[in-house]
Structures are given as C-alpha cells and as structure tokens.
Amino acid sequence: MGQDELCHLARELRGETLRIVSETGGHLGSSLGVIELTVALHSVFDAPRDTIIWDVSHQCYPHKILTGRRERMRSLRKRNGLSGFTRRMESAFDPFGAAHSSTSISAGLGFATARDLKGEDGHVVCIIGDGAMSAGMAFEAMNNAGKSGRRLIVILNDNDMSISASTGALPGHLAAIRDRAQTLAGNLFQNFGFDYRGPVDGHDLDALIPLLQELHTNKTGPVLLHVVTRKGAGYDPAEQAADKYHGVNPFDVTTGVQVKVPAKAPSYTKVFADALINEAKADDRIVAITAAMASGTGIDRFEAAFPDRTFDVGIAEQHAVTFAAGLAASGMKPFCAIYSTFLQRAYDQIIHDVALQQLPVRFAIDRAGLVGADGPTHAGAFDIMYLAHLPGFTVMAASDEAELVHMVATAAGHDEGPIAFRYPRGEGTGVTMAAKGEMLPIGRGRIIELGTQVALLSFGTRLADCLKARRLLALEGISVTVVDARFAKPLDTALIADLVDNHAMLVTVEEGATGGFGALVLHHLANRGMLDGRCAVRTLTLPDTFIAQASSDDMYEEAKLTARHIAAAARNGIASSRVHGDIRRSGRAGQQELTTRLHRAEDR
C-alpha cells in the first residue's frame, strides 16, 4: 500500500473509531492518539507473526478494527462482546492481554527470549505510554532488557498524559529530549542499554514509516523509538477537553456532547472525596495520595481544596503505599485512594511496610466488587481476602453512601494500625447523609431488620439486595433478619453468635471472592464449635471465575448475587433445616436500629 493510501486509511480509521465509540462509549482519546502509529505498525510489521503488545491496551480500538474485528466493534465492552482491552482468547493479533499498566516490556522480553531459545524469527514490538513508563516495573524490565542484548523494539508513546497530566520527573526528561536540551550521554534510555531513536512525530506517516522500516531490518539489540503524539488527536472536542476524552459515554460526533443519564444520587467516589475534605478541614494532618487516578478516585476534588496536602505519585502503587507508610510513621494521617484492582499491585508493600509495622495508613478502596464494562481486569474481587488476613488490619465495607461518610470519619480517627474501607463504582442509593461523619465502634455491625428464621449477614452494598430478598421471602412466610456487618475484621462475634443461636439459617453475602468475609465467619464459628448441628450456614460470594464485561446488573446476575439468588439460597437452606419458632433474642446483638424498624417480616 502506497503512502497516499496509508494516509487515506488513517483518516478512515479515525472516522470509524469516532463513529464506533460515539455509540458504545469507552476509551476514545488514547485510541485517537495512536491512529497513525497503528496504521504504520501494521503496514511495516507482519502481525501476528511479529508480536505487537499494547501496554494497558486501552488504545487498542484502531488495532482491533484493522485485525478482523471491525464488524464486531459495536459490541465493544458489552455482554458477550469484544473486550475494551487486548485479550488473548479474542484474537491471535492480541498476543498478550492487558488492562493494567507497565507490563508490556516485561512480557515483550519474555516473547523475545522464547523466540531466541526456539530459534525462531520475527520482531517483538511493545508500545508503552509515558505515563506507564513511570511505573517501577517498566524500569525493571528495561534494566533486564538492556543487559540481555536481545532484539526488542520498545515504542514510547509520549503524549504527556495518562488519565490526567503525567506527573514526576520523567515528563521533564522527555520534554528535554524533545527540545534537544538533553545530550545523548544524558539520555535515560540510552544509559539503560537501548539504542535510542527519535523523537519523531507520531502523526506524520512520512516520518514514522521509514523509521519503522529501518527498525524492521535491524537485527541487533533492544531499541527504543520515542514517538510524540497528542491524546485525542484529530478530534477537536477531545483535544480541547482537559482529560482529552480519556473515557467517554456515547456522544454526538458533531458536537462532542456526551449522553449522560441524570444521577439519582451522588457517586460513591464523590461522597468519599467530600467526606475526606470535611475531615481535613478539622485535621491538618490528613493528606491524600493517589497513583495517577486523581479524577477516578475523587482526589482531584481534595486537591482543589488542599493542594499542598495532595500527592499524585504517578502510576506507582507500590511507591504510593510505602510513601503513605512513611507519612504515617511521621505522624501524618495519609489516605491512600486506590482502586481495588490496582491496590493488588502493592501487596508486598501493604504487608511489609504497613501491616508489619502497624502503621495507621488509611486505604480508601474504590471500585470494590464488579465494575461493568471494564470487565474482569478492573473488578475489585480480592481485597477483602488479601487485607482481612493481615494481622492488625481493620477492614470495613460501606453498605450505602451514608455509611461511607461514617467510615471516612472512622478511618480519620483510627490511629491503632492500618484501616481500609471499600465501596463500589457508580452512584449511591439516595439515602440521607449526615452533615458530618461519626466514628463507628470498631468491629460492631448493625441490625437493619429483625426476623426469626433466616439471618442475612451482608458485607457491603449487597445489603440493598438482601432487603429485597427479605421482602420476597416474606411472601412465602419466611421470617428474615437483615444485618449490615460493616466490618470483616474485626468481626462482630457477639452479633454472629446471636444470629446463629436465634436462627435456623445464616447466609453471608459479599461482593468479593471466596475466601473473604464468609470464610472469616465460618472460621470463627468452626473454631468455637458453633457449626455443630446448631444452624445451617451458607456463604454467597463472587464465583471462582473471571466474569466478562457486561452491565453491572448483568454481572451480578451471572455471579448469582441478586435478591432472587439470595432468597433462593435462604429458601433452599431453610427447607433442609429445622425451622426455629419464636426464640428469645439476646440483647447483645449488635447496634440495633430505631425501634420503628425492628419488626418481623410477617408484620409488614
């Protein structure tokens, strides 16, 4: 294909990407920024014989269109549709799946090493953004790759943006290189052992393609090509927007105006941010930390109020946690706001630098549970399990936005060790919130509704479905108690004992993987002989599988964690157990709600 034809293809590809994402929503700005680069890569390299790896891969829509998936693109991020990221099971042109950042060079070196050991040919090309390059893993991989001397092409997509503007010293170094102020001797990548090429305009096919052709014929050592692009390039509304249309709802292509459904309640993220701001007004030791997710976590709102007490450390979750540990050891009150799925990347730091030293770092864990269109790579399924098993950790989950306000206050006032609170993506339930949060008694749950036969013990926002399940079971004459556990650690052991003593069945419900809250309850009961023929117990968790992208409602349907599934678990369990009649209830059972809310299902 000639140069003019490639330029025409790039224009068509940009238009097609715009049309598709205007209907589906998704990651637009990053995809628009690599249109010409994608065309150039596929014109020079022979994928899938040549391995092309997209770091994060939120910029892979043009790649998918060019690799046989154009007709399915309108299923993007939908149930049974295409993933919004590269996915090995989806296409041979997706050799390595990704959605978290900074994995491409490590994986690419693995592919290159396997190629050489097997005596095969072919190129390995890794495309990584300047934001992703700030993560420690990228430097670990470059250190290894530079020493190895293996043939590997790394393309640095330098657009000075991740989700928001890139932070740290690296953007300054790249700017100096672009301005030719940095000598080759001072070039970071050259000193890592890479043959540095560039910078080159990533939107100029006339300049880009000859360089790639040269690299294609190059058979020696690791090479880094510095490509300068613009996020959102070629679409004025995206280029003018502060976030460059990083992630969008469906929109009108002509105007760029996005379709937004009016919120019925504030988002959990906004509630957290506003509650933290209120706490920080009264306590100047409170600081906020995020890892390149200021807008996603609401820390941008905190930064507007307290710029000197806000720290965006870049895509560096490990550093964020240990940085927070240092602040806590110095008497500050750090709130480390990180998505559940990204906090996994800092697990050793959580154990070694925080838990082992019993430092009061506060972990605000956004995107708990299933997250919808972003799919399994972004699901917050494991944090209950990996935090609650650590000695000295306090782990909470908000059942609604009002509870979240209280949990922010509880974390702010808790100085006896690390504490975490989790909450989901999306809007709250619309409940009335207190003007100021109050500290919750550590390790105490609350009874929401009283019954006599089945107890539903909920940890997190499945509480609303537990209440719906209670109403369904009441129609069948089954009396149900509904309890908000609030804490996975420490457990409210007195409350759990009363539930077991006074009900024929106990069902735990959580938005997390098996081995979490339910397992902790079972372990407690088993060790105290409280499972010995006294009460049937069931644990409802996310299934032992990764659930593909869909709407959140569809994902929880697949996970069997909706009201009807909760009701079915109770119904089936009670049918095989001895039904308890009216049993005297212990007065120890948690923090009860107002008397007007304490009644049996059959009295409704």
N, C-alpha and C positions, 0 to 999 in steps of 0.2 A: 504494500500500500504506500503510495507516494505521500510526500509531506503535506500537500494541499488536502488530500483525502483524510489524513490523520487530523488535521486542524478541523475539518468539517465534522469528523466523527466526535471530536472533543466537544464541539458546540452542540451536537445532537445529544451526546451523553449528559451534558449539563442540563439541557432542557428536559430530558427524560427523567433524570434524578429529581429535578424540581417537581415535575408532574406527579411522580410516584409518592414522594414524601409529603406533598401537599394533601394527598388523600389518606396516607397511612400514619403520618406523624413519624417522629424518630430523630435520628442524629443527622442533621442536614449540613450544618456549617463545616464539619470536618470532612464530609464527603465532597462538598463543592470545592474544598481546598485542594483536593488531590485528583481532580478530573484529568488534567493534562499528564500528571505523573502516572496515573493508572493507564492511560492510553499509551504512553511511551513505554512503560514496563511490558505491557502485553504485545507491543509491536516488536520489541527487541528480544525479549526472553521467551522461551518456549515452555510455558506452564501447561500441564503440571510436571513435565519432565524437569524443568527448572522449578525450584521451590521458592514460592513467594509468600512471605509471612508478614502479616499486618499486625503491628503492635496495638493492643487494645481492640482493634478491628472495628471500632465504631465508624471508621471512614471507609468501610468496605462495600458500600452500596454500588458505586460505579464498577467495582471489581466483579460483583455478583451479576450485574447486568451484562457485562462482557463475557461471562463464563457460563452461558447457557441457562441463566435463571431469570431472564427478563420477563417471561410470561408469568412467572410466579411472584414477581416483586410486590404486587398489590396484596399479597398475603403476609407481607413483612410484619413481624412482631405480633402476629395473630395466632390464635389456636390452630394447630396443625399446619402452620405456615412456615415461611422462612425465618430463621433467626436474624436478629439485628446485628449479629456478630458472625465472624467466621466460625464454622462448625464442621469438624471432620466428617461426621456422618451425613452431611448435606451434599458435599461435592468433593471430587478429587482435587479441585482447584483450591480447596481450603485445607492445606496440609497440617495446619496446627490451629486449634481453637483458642480463642482469647476473648476476654472482655475486661479483665484486669490489666493494668499497665506493666510495661517494662520487662516482659517475658521474651520478647522476640529474639534478642541477640543470644540469650542462653539457649533457646530452642534451636535457633539457626546454627549455632556452633555444634549442637548435637547432630543436626542433619548433615552438616559438612563433615563431621568426624565419621559418621556412619557411611557417608558416600566414599570417603577415602579408604576406610577399612574394607569396604566391599569392592574396591577397585572400580567404582562407577564414575561417570562423568556428570556434568550438569552443574548449574550455579545454584547458590542459596542466597536469596535476597531478603533482607529484613528492613521493613520501613517503620521507623520509630519517630515519634514527635519529640519536640524539645521539652515538653512537659514531662513525658515519660522518661526522657533521658536523665531527669533529675533524681530518679529513684536509685537507691543503692544497688539494686540487682543489676541494673544496666551497667554500672561501673564494674561490678564483679565480673560480669560477662565480658566486657571489653578487656579487662585485665587478663583474663584467661585466653580470650581470642587473640589478643595482640602477641602474647607469648607463644601461642600454638603455631602461628605462621600459616594456618590453614586458609584456603581460598574461601573468602566470605565477603559479601557486599552488604554494608550497612548504609541505608539511606536515611539521613537525619532530615526529617520534615520540620523545618524551622519556621513556625508561624507566630511565635511569641505568645502562644495561647495554649492552655489546656482546656478546662471548662471555663475558667476565667483567666486573667492575665497570668503568665508564668511568673514564679517568684524565685528568689535566691540569687546566687552569684552566677550560675550558668548562663542565664539570659544575657547578662552583661558581657560575658566572654564571647558568646555568639555574636552579639552586636559589634564587638571589637573586631571579630573576624570579618564580619560583613563590611565593616568600614575600612578594612585593611589596616587597622591600627595595631593588630596583633601579628607579630612576626611568626614565621613557620616554627621557629625554635620554641616559641611560647604557646604553640597550638596544643591544646589538651589531647586531642585525638591522635595527633602525630606522636606525641610522647607516650601514648598507650600502645604504640606499635602498629597503628593503622596508616595506610597510605591515604592521606587526606586529599580530597578533590573538591573544588568549589571555592566559594559559594556560587550556585547557579540559580537563575530564575526558574522556579518550578512551574511557571505558567507559560514558558517560552519553549515550545516544542523544537524550534530550530536550534536552540542551545542545548536542550535536555537530551534529545535523541542521540546526537553524536557522542556525547559523554557516556551515555549508557552503552552505546555500541562499542566504545573503547573498553569499557569495563567488561563487556561480554567477551571480548577477545583476550582480556587479561587473565592469565592462568596462575598468578602468584599472589599469595598472601592476603591478609584482610585489608579491605578498602572501605573508607567512609566517604560517601558523597553527601555534601552539605547542600540541600535543596531549600530555597527560600520560597515560601508560599504565603497566601493570605487565606485565613479561615473564612469560609463563606464567599470565596472569590466568584465573581461573575454574576452575583445576585445582590443588587443594591440594598434591599431591606436587611439582608443578612450582614453585609459589610458594614452597615451603619449601626447595627444593634450592638450593645455592649457585650453580649455573650456570643455574637456572630451566629445566632440561631443554632447554638450547640445542640439543643434538643427541643423539638417543636411539636405542638399539636397539629392536626390538619389545618391548612391555611389557604388563603386565596393567593394564587401565584401572582396575580397582577399587583395587588396591594401589599402582600406580605402579612396581612392581618390574620392572626390565628383564631381558630374556633375555640372558644373557652366556655365550658359549662359553668354557670354561676355556682360558686361554692355554697353549700348549705351550712357549712361550719368551717372555722379556720383549720388549716392543716396542722398536723401534729408538729411538723418542723417549725412553723411559725409560733405555735404555742410554747414550744421549748425555748425558742430564741427570746421571746418576750418575757417569759418567766425568768430566764437567766439574767436578762437586763435588769429586771426588778430586784433580783437578789444582789446584783453587782452594784446597784445604787447604794445599798446599805452596807456593802462589804468591799473595800478596795483591794482585798487580797484575791478576789475572784478574777481569774484570767481564762480566756478561751483559746483553744488550739484546734486547728483543722488541718487536714492533709490534702490541699488543693481542691477542697469541696466547700468553699465558703458559702456559696449560694445554696448548694444542695443541703447543707446542714443548718442553714439559718444563721451561721456565724457572721455573714455579711451584715445582718441587722445589728448584731452585737458590736461589730467593728464600727458601724456608723455612730454608735453611742460611746464606745470606748476604744478608739483606735490604738492607743498605747498599750492596751491590755489584750489585744487580739494578735494571734500569731498563725499565719498560714505558712506551713513549713514545706509546701510542695508535695509532690507525690512520694511521700516518705513516711509511711505509717509506723515503721519501726522507730525511726527517729522521733516522730511525734510522741510516742508513748514514753520513751526514755527522757525526752525533753520535759514532758509533763512530770515524770518522776523526779527530775532534778528540781523543778519548781516546787513540787510538794515537799521535798526534803529541805527546802529553804524557807518553808513556812507559808508559801502561797497556796491558793485553792484552785488548782487547774481543772477545768472541764475540758476533756478531750472528746470532741464531737466527731465521730467517725461512723460510717455505715457499718452495719454488722458484717457484711460480706468482705469489706476492706480491713476491718479490725483483725480478721483471721491472719493477715499478713504480718502482724506484730505479736504473735502469740508468745514467742520466747521472751520478748521484752516485757509482756504482761506478767509472765511468771517470774523471771529473774530480776527485773529492775523495779517492779511494783509490788507484786504479791509477797515475794520472799522478804522484802524489806518493810512490808506492811505500811506502805506509803499511801496517804489519802488522795489518790488520783480519782477524779470523778469521770466515769465513762458514760457519755450520752450516746446511746446506740440507736441510730436512725435506721429505717428500712428493715425493721425486725419482721420476720415472717415472710410470706410470699409477696412479690412486688409487681406482678403483672407482666407487661410487655418486655421488660428487660430480661426476663426468664431466669433460669437456674443459676447463672453466673452471678446474679445480684441478689439472690434470695438470702434472707437472714435466718438461716435454719439452725445454726450450730452454736450460737453464742451462749445460750443457756447452759448447754452441756460443758463448753470449754471454759466458762467462767465460774460456774457454781461448784465445780470440783476443786477449786483452788482454795487452800486454807486462808481464812481471814477475809474472804471476799463477801461483800453483801450484794445480792442480785435482786433487782426489782423489775416488774413489768407493769406498765400503765394500762388499765382497762379502758380508760377514756381520757379525753384531754384534761378534764378537771383533776384526775388522779396524777397526770403528768406534771401539772403545776406543783402539786404537793411533793412529788418525787424530786423535782429540781430543788425545792426548798430543803428536803431531807438530805439530799446529797451535799448541798452547800453547808449544812450544819453538822455533817458527819466527819469527824476527824480521827476515827479509830482504825482506819485502814481503807483499802480500796472499795469503791462502791460503783455499781453500774445500774442503769435503768434503760430499758428498751421500749421502743414504740414504733408503730408501723409507718409506712408511706401513706400519703393521702390525707383526706380531711377527717376531722373528728366526728363525734356523734351529735353535736349540737347541745350538749348538756351545759348547764350554768356553771361558770368557773368562778372561783374565789378571786378577789382582787389581789390577794397575796397568798402564796402557798404556806402551808403549815407543815411542820416536821411530823412525819408518821412514826409511830412506835416501831422500832426495828423488829422485824420478824413477827408482825401481827397482821393477820388477814381480817376480813370483814364479811359478815353475813349480809347478803342482799335480800334474799327471800327465804322463808322458813317452810319446810315440809317435813314429812315423816318417813318416807320410804327410800328415796334416792337422793344422794348428795352430789351435785355437780361442782367440782372444785376447779375453777378457771384461773389460769395464769396468763394475763394479757388480754387483748381485745376480743378474744372469742367469748368474752363474758356476754356480749350482746346476743350471740347465738345461743348461749346457754339459757338466757332468759326466754328466748323464743322457743327453745326446746322444752322448757318448763311449761309453757302455755300449751304446746302440742300434747304433752304427756298428761296435763290436767284434764284434757278432753277424754282421756282414756281412764280417768280415775286414779292416776298415779301421782302421788304427792311428792314434790321435789323441793329440796333446799338448794339454793344457788349461792356460792361463796366466791368472792374475789380474793385469791390467795395473796396478792400484792408481792410477796417475797418467795423466791425459790430458795434463797439462803439468807439468813437462817429461816428454816421452816417454822410455821406456827404449829408446834407439836401438840399443844393443848387443844387447839381448834381441830386438828386432824383426828386426835383421839376421840373427841366428842362426835365428830362426823361418823367415825367407824362404830362407836358404841351405840349410836342412836339411829342408824340407818341400815337397811338391808343391803345397800349397794353404794359404793363410792366410785365416781368417774372423774378422773383428772383430765383436763383439756388444756392444750398449749399449742402455740404457733411455733413449734420447734421440733427438731429431730428427736428420734427415740434416744433414750439415754439422758434426757434432760430433767424437767420438773417431775414428771410422772415417775421416773426411775428413782429420784431422790425420795419421793413419798413412799414408794414401795420398799426401798432400802430401810427407811425409818420404821415402817410397820413390821417388816420381817424381823428386824433385829430385836424388836420388843414383843415378839410373839403375837402381834395383833392381826395377823392374817390366818390364825389357826381356827378356821371354821366360824369366824365371827361376822364377817362382812365380805360380800363379793366386791372385787376391785377390778376396774378396767382403766387403761391408760390410752387416751387418744392423742396422737402426735402426728406430725408430718410423716408420710410413708418413707420407707427405706429405698427411695429412688429420687432422681432429679426430675422435677416437674417442668416440662417445656413451657415456653411463653404462652400466655393467654391473658384474658382479663383476670383480675384478682378473684372475682366471684367464681369464674370457671376453674381457676387453680385450686381454690378451697373446696370446690365441688369434687374435683379429682382427688384431692387429699382426704376426702370424707371427713371434713371438719365443719360442716354446716349444721344448722339447727336440726335438720331432719336426720342427719347421721348421728348427732349427739343423742337425739331422742331414741333412735333405733338401738344404739349401744345400751342405753339405760333399759329400754323395753326388753331387749333380749336377755340382758343380765338379770333383771328382776324376775323374769319368767322362770329362771332356773334356780332362784334362791328362795329362801324362806322370807315371806313378806312380814315385815315388822308392823305391828299395830301402833297405837299411840304410846310412845315410850317417853318417860320423863327425860327432859333435856337438861344437860349440865349447864350451869350458869357460867362456865369457863369459856364458852365457845366464842372466842374472837371478839372483835369490836362490833357489836350489833348496830344496825341502822336504826333510824327512828321507829318508835313503836308502831306507827301507822303503816309501816312497810313490812312488819313481821306478821305474816299470816300464811295459812296453808293454801295450796293451790285450789283445793276444793271449796274454799270460801270466797273465791274470786267472783 
